[in-house]
Amino acid sequence: MWKPLGELIPDSVKKAGIQKSVSDAMVCEEFQFIAKNILGDASEHCHAVYIKEGCLWVAVLSNSVSNELKIYEQDILKAFDEKFGEERVTSLRFMV
């Protein structure tokens, strides 16, 4: 009769047709966690904006932040593969 809330939410999201939007938001949120692990306090200078066709667009305040993230791009993509499955995020693009 009663279902746990954890089971109802995915069904409701799917029925509402917002599954992709919710998934995109989760990817952006996960990027912030990954960036914090890589950059420490400097992660405040970057923010995942949106994902389109497997490419995660990240706004950065300086070239040095984008260069640092570019160095760790493969590690970041591997973290996304482990969390969301392969091909969810295939590349990163930076907007300075």
N, CA, C and O atoms as CSV, one atom per row, in Angstrom:
chain,resi,resn,atom,element,x,y,z
A,1,MET,N,N,0.816,-1.181,0.000
A,1,MET,CA,C,0.000,0.000,0.000
A,1,MET,C,C,0.868,1.256,0.000
A,1,MET,O,O,0.798,2.038,-0.948
A,2,TRP,N,N,1.675,1.473,1.019
A,2,TRP,CA,C,2.543,2.645,1.095
A,2,TRP,C,C,3.893,2.315,0.492
A,2,TRP,O,O,4.463,1.255,0.749
A,3,LYS,N,N,4.394,3.233,-0.310
A,3,LYS,CA,C,5.726,3.072,-0.892
A,3,LYS,C,C,6.665,4.069,-0.245
A,3,LYS,O,O,6.260,5.176,0.107
A,4,PRO,N,N,7.934,3.673,-0.085
A,4,PRO,CA,C,8.905,4.646,0.437
A,4,PRO,C,C,9.078,5.804,-0.549
A,4,PRO,O,O,8.962,5.623,-1.761
A,5,LEU,N,N,9.354,6.977,-0.019
A,5,LEU,CA,C,9.511,8.177,-0.834
A,5,LEU,C,C,10.607,8.002,-1.879
A,5,LEU,O,O,10.493,8.507,-2.996
A,6,GLY,N,N,11.664,7.287,-1.515
A,6,GLY,CA,C,12.771,7.041,-2.445
A,6,GLY,C,C,12.339,6.304,-3.700
A,6,GLY,O,O,12.985,6.429,-4.741
A,7,GLU,N,N,11.266,5.542,-3.622
A,7,GLU,CA,C,10.752,4.836,-4.791
A,7,GLU,C,C,9.781,5.691,-5.600
A,7,GLU,O,O,9.653,5.515,-6.811
A,8,LEU,N,N,9.102,6.610,-4.932
A,8,LEU,CA,C,8.109,7.443,-5.610
A,8,LEU,C,C,8.733,8.567,-6.439
A,8,LEU,O,O,8.222,8.905,-7.507
A,9,ILE,N,N,9.823,9.140,-5.957
A,9,ILE,CA,C,10.419,10.292,-6.628
A,9,ILE,C,C,10.880,9.962,-8.048
A,9,ILE,O,O,10.529,10.697,-8.971
A,10,PRO,N,N,11.661,8.874,-8.270
A,10,PRO,CA,C,12.071,8.598,-9.656
A,10,PRO,C,C,10.889,8.405,-10.606
A,10,PRO,O,O,10.938,8.850,-11.753
A,11,ASP,N,N,9.836,7.750,-10.140
A,11,ASP,CA,C,8.659,7.562,-10.996
A,11,ASP,C,C,7.985,8.888,-11.307
A,11,ASP,O,O,7.572,9.132,-12.440
A,12,SER,N,N,7.875,9.742,-10.299
A,12,SER,CA,C,7.238,11.050,-10.497
A,12,SER,C,C,8.040,11.924,-11.450
A,12,SER,O,O,7.475,12.615,-12.298
A,13,VAL,N,N,9.359,11.888,-11.304
A,13,VAL,CA,C,10.234,12.671,-12.185
A,13,VAL,C,C,10.078,12.196,-13.625
A,13,VAL,O,O,10.017,13.003,-14.552
A,14,LYS,N,N,10.013,10.886,-13.799
A,14,LYS,CA,C,9.859,10.313,-15.134
A,14,LYS,C,C,8.508,10.706,-15.741
A,14,LYS,O,O,8.435,11.094,-16.907
A,15,LYS,N,N,7.440,10.601,-14.939
A,15,LYS,CA,C,6.107,10.950,-15.430
A,15,LYS,C,C,6.014,12.427,-15.807
A,15,LYS,O,O,5.337,12.784,-16.772
A,16,ALA,N,N,6.689,13.274,-15.050
A,16,ALA,CA,C,6.646,14.721,-15.315
A,16,ALA,C,C,7.486,15.109,-16.529
A,16,ALA,O,O,7.382,16.235,-17.017
A,17,GLY,N,N,8.312,14.193,-17.019
A,17,GLY,CA,C,9.132,14.480,-18.191
A,17,GLY,C,C,10.337,15.361,-17.899
A,17,GLY,O,O,10.863,16.014,-18.800
A,18,ILE,N,N,10.776,15.384,-16.645
A,18,ILE,CA,C,11.912,16.238,-16.277
A,18,ILE,C,C,13.133,15.417,-15.876
A,18,ILE,O,O,14.043,15.932,-15.227
A,19,GLN,N,N,13.156,14.155,-16.256
A,19,GLN,CA,C,14.249,13.273,-15.873
A,19,GLN,C,C,15.594,13.797,-16.366
A,19,GLN,O,O,16.566,13.781,-15.611
A,20,LYS,N,N,15.671,14.256,-17.601
A,20,LYS,CA,C,16.930,14.753,-18.139
A,20,LYS,C,C,17.376,16.018,-17.411
A,20,LYS,O,O,18.561,16.176,-17.116
A,21,SER,N,N,16.449,16.911,-17.120
A,21,SER,CA,C,16.789,18.147,-16.407
A,21,SER,C,C,17.314,17.850,-15.007
A,21,SER,O,O,18.278,18.467,-14.553
A,22,VAL,N,N,16.683,16.919,-14.340
A,22,VAL,CA,C,17.127,16.542,-12.994
A,22,VAL,C,C,18.507,15.897,-13.069
A,22,VAL,O,O,19.373,16.172,-12.238
A,23,SER,N,N,18.708,15.044,-14.061
A,23,SER,CA,C,20.003,14.399,-14.238
A,23,SER,C,C,21.095,15.426,-14.538
A,23,SER,O,O,22.204,15.327,-14.014
A,24,ASP,N,N,20.781,16.409,-15.377
A,24,ASP,CA,C,21.745,17.462,-15.692
A,24,ASP,C,C,22.123,18.248,-14.439
A,24,ASP,O,O,23.291,18.577,-14.231
A,25,ALA,N,N,21.141,18.541,-13.620
A,25,ALA,CA,C,21.402,19.276,-12.376
A,25,ALA,C,C,22.285,18.456,-11.438
A,25,ALA,O,O,23.147,19.005,-10.752
A,26,MET,N,N,22.071,17.157,-11.412
A,26,MET,CA,C,22.891,16.287,-10.565
A,26,MET,C,C,24.337,16.252,-11.056
A,26,MET,O,O,25.265,16.222,-10.247
A,27,VAL,N,N,24.535,16.256,-12.373
A,27,VAL,CA,C,25.885,16.278,-12.939
A,27,VAL,C,C,26.581,17.583,-12.548
A,27,VAL,O,O,27.741,17.564,-12.136
A,28,CYS,N,N,25.889,18.703,-12.672
A,28,CYS,CA,C,26.470,20.002,-12.309
A,28,CYS,C,C,26.828,20.047,-10.824
A,28,CYS,O,O,27.879,20.566,-10.449
A,29,GLU,N,N,25.963,19.511,-9.995
A,29,GLU,CA,C,26.230,19.474,-8.554
A,29,GLU,C,C,27.445,18.595,-8.254
A,29,GLU,O,O,28.280,18.945,-7.420
A,30,GLU,N,N,27.537,17.468,-8.929
A,30,GLU,CA,C,28.675,16.564,-8.719
A,30,GLU,C,C,29.977,17.229,-9.161
A,30,GLU,O,O,31.021,17.019,-8.543
A,31,PHE,N,N,29.920,18.038,-10.238
A,31,PHE,CA,C,31.125,18.740,-10.667
A,31,PHE,C,C,31.659,19.626,-9.543
A,31,PHE,O,O,32.867,19.677,-9.311
A,32,GLN,N,N,30.768,20.317,-8.853
A,32,GLN,CA,C,31.207,21.196,-7.770
A,32,GLN,C,C,31.936,20.405,-6.685
A,32,GLN,O,O,32.928,20.879,-6.130
A,33,PHE,N,N,31.454,19.217,-6.388
A,33,PHE,CA,C,32.103,18.355,-5.396
A,33,PHE,C,C,33.488,17.916,-5.889
A,33,PHE,O,O,34.459,17.949,-5.134
A,34,ILE,N,N,33.569,17.509,-7.151
A,34,ILE,CA,C,34.840,17.073,-7.742
A,34,ILE,C,C,35.832,18.234,-7.776
A,34,ILE,O,O,36.999,18.071,-7.419
A,35,ALA,N,N,35.362,19.408,-8.209
A,35,ALA,CA,C,36.237,20.584,-8.283
A,35,ALA,C,C,36.773,20.951,-6.905
A,35,ALA,O,O,37.934,21.341,-6.776
A,36,LYS,N,N,35.950,20.830,-5.887
A,36,LYS,CA,C,36.385,21.130,-4.520
A,36,LYS,C,C,37.513,20.191,-4.100
A,36,LYS,O,O,38.459,20.611,-3.434
A,37,ASN,N,N,37.411,18.926,-4.487
A,37,ASN,CA,C,38.468,17.959,-4.162
A,37,ASN,C,C,39.765,18.260,-4.906
A,37,ASN,O,O,40.851,18.032,-4.373
A,38,ILE,N,N,39.662,18.764,-6.118
A,38,ILE,CA,C,40.847,19.032,-6.932
A,38,ILE,C,C,41.460,20.390,-6.587
A,38,ILE,O,O,42.668,20.492,-6.373
A,39,LEU,N,N,40.635,21.422,-6.533
A,39,LEU,CA,C,41.124,22.792,-6.403
A,39,LEU,C,C,41.110,23.337,-4.984
A,39,LEU,O,O,41.737,24.361,-4.714
A,40,GLY,N,N,40.419,22.684,-4.086
A,40,GLY,CA,C,40.284,23.224,-2.734
A,40,GLY,C,C,39.452,24.496,-2.760
A,40,GLY,O,O,38.395,24.539,-3.391
A,41,ASP,N,N,39.927,25.533,-2.076
A,41,ASP,CA,C,39.181,26.794,-2.002
A,41,ASP,C,C,39.051,27.490,-3.357
A,41,ASP,O,O,38.131,28.282,-3.557
A,42,ALA,N,N,39.954,27.205,-4.278
A,42,ALA,CA,C,39.886,27.826,-5.604
A,42,ALA,C,C,38.676,27.339,-6.397
A,42,ALA,O,O,38.340,27.915,-7.432
A,43,SER,N,N,38.022,26.282,-5.918
A,43,SER,CA,C,36.831,25.780,-6.610
A,43,SER,C,C,35.699,26.802,-6.593
A,43,SER,O,O,34.739,26.682,-7.354
A,44,GLU,N,N,35.812,27.801,-5.732
A,44,GLU,CA,C,34.810,28.868,-5.701
A,44,GLU,C,C,34.873,29.724,-6.962
A,44,GLU,O,O,33.974,30.525,-7.217
A,45,HIS,N,N,35.940,29.556,-7.755
A,45,HIS,CA,C,36.143,30.348,-8.970
A,45,HIS,C,C,35.684,29.627,-10.232
A,45,HIS,O,O,35.990,30.052,-11.346
A,46,CYS,N,N,34.944,28.528,-10.048
A,46,CYS,CA,C,34.388,27.831,-11.204
A,46,CYS,C,C,33.014,27.292,-10.839
A,46,CYS,O,O,32.716,27.029,-9.674
A,47,HIS,N,N,32.186,27.133,-11.867
A,47,HIS,CA,C,30.832,26.668,-11.638
A,47,HIS,C,C,30.316,25.970,-12.898
A,47,HIS,O,O,30.379,26.530,-13.992
A,48,ALA,N,N,29.808,24.751,-12.738
A,48,ALA,CA,C,29.204,24.047,-13.862
A,48,ALA,C,C,27.906,24.749,-14.238
A,48,ALA,O,O,27.054,24.996,-13.385
A,49,VAL,N,N,27.763,25.067,-15.514
A,49,VAL,CA,C,26.610,25.844,-15.964
A,49,VAL,C,C,25.537,24.944,-16.564
A,49,VAL,O,O,24.381,24.992,-16.145
A,50,TYR,N,N,25.913,24.124,-17.543
A,50,TYR,CA,C,24.957,23.228,-18.171
A,50,TYR,C,C,25.696,22.120,-18.903
A,50,TYR,O,O,26.910,22.178,-19.097
A,51,ILE,N,N,24.935,21.112,-19.303
A,51,ILE,CA,C,25.490,20.014,-20.080
A,51,ILE,C,C,24.688,19.903,-21.372
A,51,ILE,O,O,23.458,19.935,-21.359
A,52,LYS,N,N,25.401,19.771,-22.481
A,52,LYS,CA,C,24.742,19.659,-23.781
A,52,LYS,C,C,25.509,18.657,-24.618
A,52,LYS,O,O,26.712,18.800,-24.834
A,53,GLU,N,N,24.801,17.642,-25.087
A,53,GLU,CA,C,25.371,16.606,-25.942
A,53,GLU,C,C,26.642,16.013,-25.344
A,53,GLU,O,O,27.627,15.802,-26.051
A,54,GLY,N,N,26.618,15.749,-24.058
A,54,GLY,CA,C,27.744,15.109,-23.378
A,54,GLY,C,C,28.867,16.043,-22.970
A,54,GLY,O,O,29.833,15.612,-22.340
A,55,CYS,N,N,28.753,17.306,-23.318
A,55,CYS,CA,C,29.787,18.284,-22.996
A,55,CYS,C,C,29.336,19.132,-21.810
A,55,CYS,O,O,28.295,19.786,-21.868
A,56,LEU,N,N,30.115,19.118,-20.744
A,56,LEU,CA,C,29.801,19.920,-19.566
A,56,LEU,C,C,30.479,21.270,-19.701
A,56,LEU,O,O,31.702,21.349,-19.813
A,57,TRP,N,N,29.691,22.325,-19.691
A,57,TRP,CA,C,30.194,23.689,-19.813
A,57,TRP,C,C,30.416,24.252,-18.416
A,57,TRP,O,O,29.526,24.225,-17.565
A,58,VAL,N,N,31.624,24.763,-18.201
A,58,VAL,CA,C,32.018,25.255,-16.881
A,58,VAL,C,C,32.458,26.708,-17.001
A,58,VAL,O,O,33.329,27.035,-17.807
A,59,ALA,N,N,31.856,27.571,-16.203
A,59,ALA,CA,C,32.263,28.977,-16.149
A,59,ALA,C,C,33.413,29.089,-15.148
A,59,ALA,O,O,33.332,28.577,-14.031
A,60,VAL,N,N,34.491,29.771,-15.568
A,60,VAL,CA,C,35.652,29.977,-14.702
A,60,VAL,C,C,35.997,31.463,-14.683
A,60,VAL,O,O,35.733,32.190,-15.641
A,61,LEU,N,N,36.594,31.900,-13.571
A,61,LEU,CA,C,36.938,33.314,-13.452
A,61,LEU,C,C,38.293,33.662,-14.045
A,61,LEU,O,O,38.588,34.834,-14.278
A,62,SER,N,N,39.128,32.640,-14.293
A,62,SER,CA,C,40.447,32.938,-14.849
A,62,SER,C,C,40.961,31.753,-15.653
A,62,SER,O,O,40.504,30.621,-15.495
A,63,ASN,N,N,41.925,32.047,-16.519
A,63,ASN,CA,C,42.559,30.994,-17.312
A,63,ASN,C,C,43.311,30.007,-16.440
A,63,ASN,O,O,43.400,28.827,-16.778
A,64,SER,N,N,43.852,30.470,-15.324
A,64,SER,CA,C,44.611,29.563,-14.463
A,64,SER,C,C,43.716,28.464,-13.880
A,64,SER,O,O,44.148,27.321,-13.731
A,65,VAL,N,N,42.479,28.812,-13.557
A,65,VAL,CA,C,41.545,27.805,-13.042
A,65,VAL,C,C,41.192,26.814,-14.146
A,65,VAL,O,O,41.158,25.607,-13.906
A,66,SER,N,N,40.931,27.309,-15.346
A,66,SER,CA,C,40.602,26.398,-16.445
A,66,SER,C,C,41.794,25.515,-16.796
A,66,SER,O,O,41.609,24.345,-17.130
A,67,ASN,N,N,43.013,26.049,-16.729
A,67,ASN,CA,C,44.205,25.242,-16.997
A,67,ASN,C,C,44.365,24.134,-15.964
A,67,ASN,O,O,44.712,23.003,-16.304
A,68,GLU,N,N,44.113,24.461,-14.717
A,68,GLU,CA,C,44.215,23.460,-13.654
A,68,GLU,C,C,43.178,22.353,-13.859
A,68,GLU,O,O,43.487,21.171,-13.707
A,69,LEU,N,N,41.967,22.736,-14.198
A,69,LEU,CA,C,40.931,21.740,-14.448
A,69,LEU,C,C,41.246,20.907,-15.686
A,69,LEU,O,O,40.976,19.706,-15.718
A,70,LYS,N,N,41.814,21.543,-16.697
A,70,LYS,CA,C,42.175,20.824,-17.928
A,70,LYS,C,C,43.210,19.737,-17.640
A,70,LYS,O,O,43.176,18.665,-18.244
A,71,ILE,N,N,44.124,20.017,-16.720
A,71,ILE,CA,C,45.134,19.023,-16.338
A,71,ILE,C,C,44.461,17.770,-15.773
A,71,ILE,O,O,44.910,16.649,-16.015
A,72,TYR,N,N,43.387,17.974,-15.022
A,72,TYR,CA,C,42.696,16.866,-14.367
A,72,TYR,C,C,41.447,16.404,-15.123
A,72,TYR,O,O,40.616,15.688,-14.565
A,73,GLU,N,N,41.315,16.805,-16.369
A,73,GLU,CA,C,40.094,16.495,-17.122
A,73,GLU,C,C,39.801,15.000,-17.179
A,73,GLU,O,O,38.656,14.598,-16.968
A,74,GLN,N,N,40.782,14.180,-17.452
A,74,GLN,CA,C,40.549,12.736,-17.540
A,74,GLN,C,C,40.088,12.156,-16.210
A,74,GLN,O,O,39.230,11.273,-16.179
A,75,ASP,N,N,40.653,12.648,-15.114
A,75,ASP,CA,C,40.225,12.198,-13.790
A,75,ASP,C,C,38.782,12.623,-13.510
A,75,ASP,O,O,38.003,11.865,-12.933
A,76,ILE,N,N,38.442,13.829,-13.921
A,76,ILE,CA,C,37.076,14.331,-13.733
A,76,ILE,C,C,36.094,13.486,-14.541
A,76,ILE,O,O,35.048,13.084,-14.031
A,77,LEU,N,N,36.433,13.219,-15.794
A,77,LEU,CA,C,35.555,12.416,-16.643
A,77,LEU,C,C,35.405,10.998,-16.092
A,77,LEU,O,O,34.324,10.413,-16.159
A,78,LYS,N,N,36.482,10.455,-15.553
A,78,LYS,CA,C,36.421,9.111,-14.954
A,78,LYS,C,C,35.478,9.109,-13.748
A,78,LYS,O,O,34.716,8.161,-13.558
A,79,ALA,N,N,35.527,10.158,-12.943
A,79,ALA,CA,C,34.632,10.268,-11.787
A,79,ALA,C,C,33.171,10.318,-12.248
A,79,ALA,O,O,32.303,9.707,-11.624
A,80,PHE,N,N,32.899,11.041,-13.335
A,80,PHE,CA,C,31.538,11.090,-13.871
A,80,PHE,C,C,31.110,9.724,-14.398
A,80,PHE,O,O,29.969,9.312,-14.191
A,81,ASP,N,N,32.013,9.019,-15.075
A,81,ASP,CA,C,31.699,7.688,-15.590
A,81,ASP,C,C,31.311,6.749,-14.458
A,81,ASP,O,O,30.368,5.968,-14.586
A,82,GLU,N,N,32.041,6.827,-13.348
A,82,GLU,CA,C,31.767,5.951,-12.212
A,82,GLU,C,C,30.429,6.275,-11.560
A,82,GLU,O,O,29.724,5.377,-11.098
A,83,LYS,N,N,30.084,7.540,-11.525
A,83,LYS,CA,C,28.851,7.967,-10.845
A,83,LYS,C,C,27.619,7.863,-11.737
A,83,LYS,O,O,26.562,7.429,-11.281
A,84,PHE,N,N,27.745,8.264,-13.023
A,84,PHE,CA,C,26.579,8.372,-13.905
A,84,PHE,C,C,26.604,7.413,-15.090
A,84,PHE,O,O,25.652,7.375,-15.869
A,85,GLY,N,N,27.654,6.654,-15.236
A,85,GLY,CA,C,27.773,5.758,-16.376
A,85,GLY,C,C,28.539,6.414,-17.512
A,85,GLY,O,O,28.607,7.638,-17.625
A,86,GLU,N,N,29.108,5.566,-18.343
A,86,GLU,CA,C,29.904,6.077,-19.461
A,86,GLU,C,C,29.030,6.861,-20.430
A,86,GLU,O,O,27.833,6.609,-20.571
A,87,GLU,N,N,29.657,7.800,-21.079
A,87,GLU,CA,C,29.034,8.622,-22.119
A,87,GLU,C,C,28.074,9.684,-21.584
A,87,GLU,O,O,27.496,10.416,-22.387
A,88,ARG,N,N,27.879,9.803,-20.289
A,88,ARG,CA,C,27.022,10.881,-19.766
A,88,ARG,C,C,27.727,12.215,-19.925
A,88,ARG,O,O,27.141,13.194,-20.388
A,89,VAL,N,N,29.017,12.240,-19.526
A,89,VAL,CA,C,29.845,13.428,-19.731
A,89,VAL,C,C,31.082,12.963,-20.485
A,89,VAL,O,O,31.858,12.147,-19.986
A,90,THR,N,N,31.259,13.493,-21.698
A,90,THR,CA,C,32.371,13.048,-22.536
A,90,THR,C,C,33.474,14.080,-22.664
A,90,THR,O,O,34.594,13.751,-23.056
A,91,SER,N,N,33.160,15.341,-22.333
A,91,SER,CA,C,34.182,16.384,-22.433
A,91,SER,C,C,33.800,17.583,-21.555
A,91,SER,O,O,32.665,17.719,-21.098
A,92,LEU,N,N,34.791,18.434,-21.344
A,92,LEU,CA,C,34.578,19.663,-20.587
A,92,LEU,C,C,34.918,20.841,-21.481
A,92,LEU,O,O,35.865,20.779,-22.265
A,93,ARG,N,N,34.147,21.914,-21.364
A,93,ARG,CA,C,34.434,23.166,-22.063
A,93,ARG,C,C,34.415,24.267,-21.024
A,93,ARG,O,O,33.602,24.258,-20.100
A,94,PHE,N,N,35.320,25.211,-21.188
A,94,PHE,CA,C,35.452,26.280,-20.192
A,94,PHE,C,C,35.087,27.630,-20.791
A,94,PHE,O,O,35.476,27.952,-21.914
A,95,MET,N,N,34.341,28.408,-20.036
A,95,MET,CA,C,33.962,29.760,-20.429
A,95,MET,C,C,34.642,30.722,-19.447
A,95,MET,O,O,34.349,30.715,-18.252
A,96,VAL,N,N,35.544,31.537,-19.967
A,96,VAL,CA,C,36.270,32.477,-19.114
A,96,VAL,C,C,35.545,33.805,-19.101
A,96,VAL,O,O,35.990,34.744,-18.440
